[in-house]
Amino acid sequence: MIPENDPVWQAVLRAPTRYDEEISDEERAAVAADANAPGIPGEVVTAEIRRRAEAEGALAEYEEIMRAHGRAPSRPR
């Protein structure tokens, strides 16, 4: 969670935003098609992150982060 008094976060919130790029009909159709697509369950995402952490030798760090956020580390599938 980002603290409200974080100066970088406050700068991001105050930054002007402008989207001046045209969106094509093809892009609109792709977004509309994805809007009704099924999502990926959080357990699947967490398991993939765990698998990648294990493959990179960072499993202990992953588990520490999960515990720090009050979540039980996922089990491999």
Backbone bond lengths (Angstrom), bond angles and torsions (degrees), N, CA, C in turn:
res aa  C-N    CA-C-N  psi(-1)  N-CA   C-N-CA  omega(-1)  CA-C   N-CA-C  phi
1 M - - - 1.442 - - 1.526 108.68 -
2 I 1.305 116.32 138.41 1.458 121.52 -178.22 1.529 108.60 -91.76
3 P 1.326 117.72 125.58 1.466 118.73 179.11 1.523 111.40 -67.65
4 E 1.320 115.75 146.49 1.465 120.18 -177.62 1.518 112.82 -63.57
5 N 1.332 117.66 -24.98 1.460 120.14 -177.20 1.529 112.86 -93.18
6 D 1.325 117.97 11.93 1.462 122.23 178.00 1.532 108.46 -71.83
7 P 1.338 118.96 116.63 1.467 120.56 -175.88 1.526 113.77 -63.48
8 V 1.322 116.89 -32.58 1.469 118.92 179.26 1.524 109.70 -68.32
9 W 1.316 116.59 -44.68 1.460 120.52 179.71 1.533 110.21 -63.42
10 Q 1.314 117.52 -40.97 1.456 120.80 178.31 1.530 110.68 -62.37
11 A 1.328 116.91 -38.84 1.466 120.40 177.58 1.522 111.02 -64.70
12 V 1.319 116.69 -39.21 1.467 120.54 177.85 1.522 109.84 -63.41
13 L 1.326 116.54 -43.21 1.461 119.98 -179.60 1.533 112.11 -63.96
14 R 1.313 117.41 -33.39 1.472 121.46 -178.37 1.528 113.07 -87.43
15 A 1.302 117.25 -10.86 1.466 120.17 -175.99 1.527 110.39 -65.90
16 P 1.321 116.42 138.60 1.467 118.83 178.04 1.527 109.92 -69.90
17 T 1.301 115.32 143.95 1.461 119.75 178.34 1.525 108.34 -123.32
18 R 1.301 114.72 141.61 1.451 119.76 178.90 1.522 107.63 -152.02
19 Y 1.288 114.97 129.31 1.463 120.12 176.81 1.512 106.75 -113.99
20 D 1.309 115.96 105.86 1.460 119.09 -175.49 1.527 112.98 -113.78
21 E 1.315 116.22 14.87 1.461 119.54 179.72 1.522 108.87 -94.41
22 E 1.314 116.69 132.89 1.458 120.69 178.63 1.525 110.50 -68.75
23 I 1.303 115.52 143.33 1.462 121.50 176.75 1.517 107.23 -103.54
24 S 1.327 115.96 126.27 1.462 119.99 -177.42 1.526 110.61 -78.09
25 D 1.330 115.51 162.64 1.468 120.54 176.89 1.525 110.04 -62.14
26 E 1.318 116.64 -35.10 1.469 121.20 178.17 1.533 110.63 -62.95
27 E 1.334 115.99 -43.14 1.465 119.92 178.45 1.526 111.20 -66.24
28 R 1.329 116.75 -40.48 1.472 120.15 177.21 1.521 110.93 -61.06
29 A 1.323 116.83 -42.04 1.466 121.07 179.55 1.528 110.88 -64.72
30 A 1.329 116.76 -39.64 1.461 120.37 179.01 1.525 110.94 -64.64
31 V 1.322 117.19 -41.74 1.467 120.92 178.23 1.523 110.08 -64.66
32 A 1.323 117.09 -43.66 1.459 121.06 179.93 1.531 110.74 -62.79
33 A 1.320 117.49 -40.04 1.465 120.99 179.47 1.526 111.00 -65.85
34 D 1.326 116.75 -38.89 1.462 120.65 -179.74 1.515 112.63 -73.49
35 A 1.324 117.63 -22.55 1.468 120.71 -178.39 1.523 111.17 -61.80
36 N 1.316 117.56 -29.41 1.467 121.13 -178.55 1.519 112.75 -101.59
37 A 1.317 117.01 3.96 1.462 120.66 -179.54 1.533 109.73 -74.07
38 P 1.318 116.84 148.69 1.463 118.80 177.69 1.522 110.19 -69.13
39 G 1.302 116.05 145.30 1.463 120.37 178.49 1.519 111.17 -81.01
40 I 1.308 115.77 175.35 1.463 121.48 176.74 1.520 107.20 -100.05
41 P 1.328 118.25 124.98 1.459 120.19 179.79 1.530 111.54 -58.89
42 G 1.305 116.30 142.95 1.454 121.68 -179.03 1.510 113.09 -56.86
43 E 1.333 116.45 -34.46 1.466 120.03 179.97 1.523 111.25 -63.43
44 V 1.317 116.26 -35.99 1.466 120.71 179.98 1.528 109.53 -68.81
45 V 1.325 116.05 -42.75 1.461 120.70 179.85 1.527 110.02 -64.10
46 T 1.331 115.99 -46.64 1.460 120.58 -179.94 1.529 111.09 -61.80
47 A 1.313 117.00 -39.72 1.469 120.38 178.86 1.530 111.00 -64.48
48 E 1.327 116.95 -38.03 1.467 120.41 178.52 1.524 110.91 -67.72
49 I 1.318 116.78 -41.01 1.469 119.77 177.45 1.522 109.62 -62.98
50 R 1.320 117.20 -41.39 1.468 121.16 178.27 1.531 110.11 -61.72
51 R 1.339 116.00 -44.83 1.463 120.38 -179.30 1.529 110.74 -60.20
52 R 1.331 116.15 -43.07 1.466 119.77 179.78 1.532 111.23 -67.59
53 A 1.331 116.88 -39.98 1.467 120.34 178.00 1.519 110.08 -61.89
54 E 1.323 116.19 -41.95 1.466 120.48 178.89 1.528 110.87 -64.31
55 A 1.325 117.00 -42.17 1.465 121.07 -179.65 1.527 111.64 -64.69
56 E 1.336 116.66 -29.98 1.463 120.77 -179.01 1.524 112.50 -94.07
57 G 1.334 116.92 5.03 1.459 120.35 178.74 1.517 113.81 76.10
58 A 1.333 116.96 22.99 1.458 120.54 -177.36 1.524 111.91 -116.33
59 L 1.332 116.92 26.93 1.462 120.66 -176.51 1.527 111.55 -63.03
60 A 1.317 118.10 -41.30 1.469 120.56 -179.59 1.532 110.48 -62.12
61 E 1.327 116.80 -41.59 1.465 120.36 178.97 1.525 110.56 -65.42
62 Y 1.325 116.95 -41.92 1.462 121.75 177.54 1.524 110.34 -57.87
63 E 1.318 116.53 -49.17 1.463 120.99 -178.60 1.526 110.93 -63.70
64 E 1.320 117.64 -37.32 1.462 121.42 177.46 1.529 110.64 -63.48
65 I 1.314 116.48 -42.84 1.464 120.94 178.99 1.524 110.10 -64.41
66 M 1.313 116.76 -43.92 1.461 120.39 179.48 1.529 110.87 -60.55
67 R 1.325 116.60 -44.74 1.470 119.88 178.87 1.524 111.02 -64.51
68 A 1.321 117.86 -39.13 1.461 121.58 179.98 1.529 111.67 -62.65
69 H 1.318 116.36 -28.05 1.462 121.13 178.87 1.522 112.01 -95.40
70 G 1.333 115.99 10.69 1.455 120.23 176.51 1.505 114.51 72.84
71 R 1.312 116.48 24.69 1.467 120.35 -179.97 1.516 109.27 -117.78
72 A 1.298 115.09 142.22 1.451 119.66 176.47 1.524 108.38 -75.83
73 P 1.305 118.86 135.11 1.461 120.11 177.00 1.522 110.75 -58.54
74 S 1.317 117.02 141.05 1.457 120.94 -178.66 1.527 110.25 -71.60
75 R 1.281 114.64 156.84 1.466 121.25 177.60 1.525 108.23 -93.39
76 P 1.327 116.91 146.64 1.475 118.24 177.28 1.516 110.30 -65.83
77 R 1.333 115.40 149.29 1.473 120.12 179.96 1.496 110.71 -100.67
